[in-house]
Amino acid sequence: MQAPTIHEIPERSGAAFRLARGEILTVIDPRGEQVADLLAFAADDLDEVISSGRTLDYAETIYLTTGHKLYSNRSQPMLEIVADDVGRHDFLLTPCSYDTFHHFYPTLPPHRGCFGNLAAALEPYGVMPDRIPTAFNCFMNVPIDAETGKLRVLPPISKAGDQIVFRAAMDLVIGLTACSAPDSNGGTFKPIHYAIGPNPRLD
């Protein structure tokens, strides 16, 4: 079986592509401690989009991992997590943007962030910025205080080469980034790799 091509998303940038029903998408953190924001839209109706609220409601946990499905705003499965080296991802926080940079990093040069990168990558597929929802943030480490509900953004626990693997439950348009926010990535920015096709770990 021929290994699928590995694609690289350079640091602080994004990509978009189609993923057919049944295809396998592998998202890889090649150097460790790097977040990748992931969006999914139904290919035949862009109004159907990945939903944090629906997914967390049905999963009854905020810690999504192998065996969990990511649902659309119409309660339809879009992606299933079929393998996961890390087990800690985030589906609460919105993609970083110019506005969040001004809020959280006022002394740093502003960056369009994952929101801007997703908007640019998805525009050729007909996705306008106002359609961009909360992303599934692969490898993002957001612990929550059980008493106060306070959120913290800590460096990912992912190591070099760690991956999360999805199977598409419908024909999709995918947006994917190498996250641009300093705190989310342990203070450094690194690329993200992805592949579409068979994953040897599933055989």
N, C-alpha and C positions, 0 to 999 in steps of 0.2 A: 504494500500500500504506500503510495507516494505521499510524503508529508506535505501539508499545505504550506503555501507561501506565508512567511512572516512579514507583516507590514509594520512600519515604524511611524508613530506620531511623534514628531519632535517636541521637545520641552515647550510648554506654554502655548500649545496649538491644538487643533482639533481636526477631525475627519468625519465624513459621512459616507454611508454605503448601504446597499440593499442586502438583506439577509432573507433567504427563502425559507418557507416553512420546512421544518425538519433539519435544516442546516445547523452546524455546530459553530459557535463563535467562542474563541478562546482569547481572553484578555490577560496579558502577561505584564508583570512588573519586572523589567529586566535588571534593574539595579537595586531595587528595594526602596521602601518608604516613599512610594509615588502613587498618588490618587488618580483615578480615571473616571470622569463623569460619563455616564451612559444614559442615553435617551432612546426610546423606541416609539415609532409611529406605525400604525397600520398602513401598509403600502397602498391599499386601494381606497383608503379614507383617512386622511390626515387628522380628522377630528377625533379619531380614536387614538389615544396616546397613553403611555405608561402612567400609572397612578400610584403615588406613594400611599395615599389614604386607603384605596381599595386593597392594595397589597398588604399593608400592615394590619388592616382589619381582618383579612382572611387568614393571615399567618399567625396572628395573635402573639407576635413578638417583633421587636425592632431589629433583632439580630438574625438576618436572613443568610442562609447558607444552603448546602447541598439538599435537594429535595423540595425546596421552596419554589413557588412560582411567582413571577412578577406579572401583575394584572393590569388591564387597561381601565380607563374611566368608565367603560361599559361592562366591567366585571368579567372580561374574557382573558384567559391566560395569553400572554405575549411571549414570555421567555421562561424557561425552567432552568434553575441552577443544577447542573448535573455533576459537577465536581468543583471543589473549592479547597485550596491549600491554606487559606487564611482564616475564614470564618468570622471576620469582623469587617463589616462594610456599613455604609450609612445610607439611609433613605429618608432623612429628616431635613437636611439643609439644602438650600437652593444653590444653583451654580453661582460661583463668584463672578463679580461684574465690576464695572467702573464704580458703581455706587457702593458696593461692599468694600472695595479697596479704599475709597474715601472714608468709610466708617471705621474699618478695622486697622488700616495701615496708612494713616494720614501723613506720615513722614516719608513714605515710599512713593516713587513715581507710580501714578495710576496705571492700571492695565485693564484691557477689556475683559480679561478673565475667561472662565469657561463659558459664561453666558455669551459673550461676544464671539468666541471661537465656535460655539455650537451654532449660533445664528448664521455666521458666515458659511460654515460647512453645509448646513441644511438648506440654505436659500435655494440652491439649484434644484432641490427636490420639492420646492413649493412651501416649505415651512417658514413662516414669518416669525419674528422675535416674540410676539405676544402669545404664540402657541407653545413656547418652551416652558415646560413644567419643572417641578422638582426632579432632579436626576437621581438615578441609582449610582451612588458614589463608591465605585469599586475600591477596596482597600482603605477607605477613609475610616479613621478611628475616632469615634465620637462617644465617649463614655458619658453616662448620665448619673447624677447623684440620686440615689433612691429616695432620700428624704426631701430634698429641696427641688428636684427636677432640673437643677442647673446643668447645662451642657458645657462640655469642654472639647476642644479640638486638639488632639495629641498626634504625634507622628504615627503613621501607619505601622502596624506590626509585620507587614509583608517584608519578606526577604527577597534577595535577588533571584529571579526565576520563578517566583510564586505566580500562580494563575488561578483564575476563576473561569469556569466553562459553562456556557449557556446553550440550550437547544431552543430554536425558534418554534413557537406554537402556531404562528401565522406568518404570512409574508410581511416583512417589515422594512422600514427605513430606520437605520441606526445612526445616531450621533455619538461620537466618542472623543474624549479629550485626554491630554496630559495636563493635569490641573496646574493652575497658575498661582494659587494662594500659598504664601510662605508657611503659615502654621500647619496647613493640611499635609504638607510634604516634608516636615522636619527641617524647614528652612532652606532647602535646596530644590532645584527643578531638574527633572529627569524625563526621558522619553517613556512612552508606553508602546508596547508591541501588541498586535492582535493578529489572529489567523482565522480564516473561514475554511472549514473542512474537517476531516477526520482527526480525532485527538487520540494518540496512542494510549493514553491513560484510561480511555473508555473501552478499549478492546479486551 
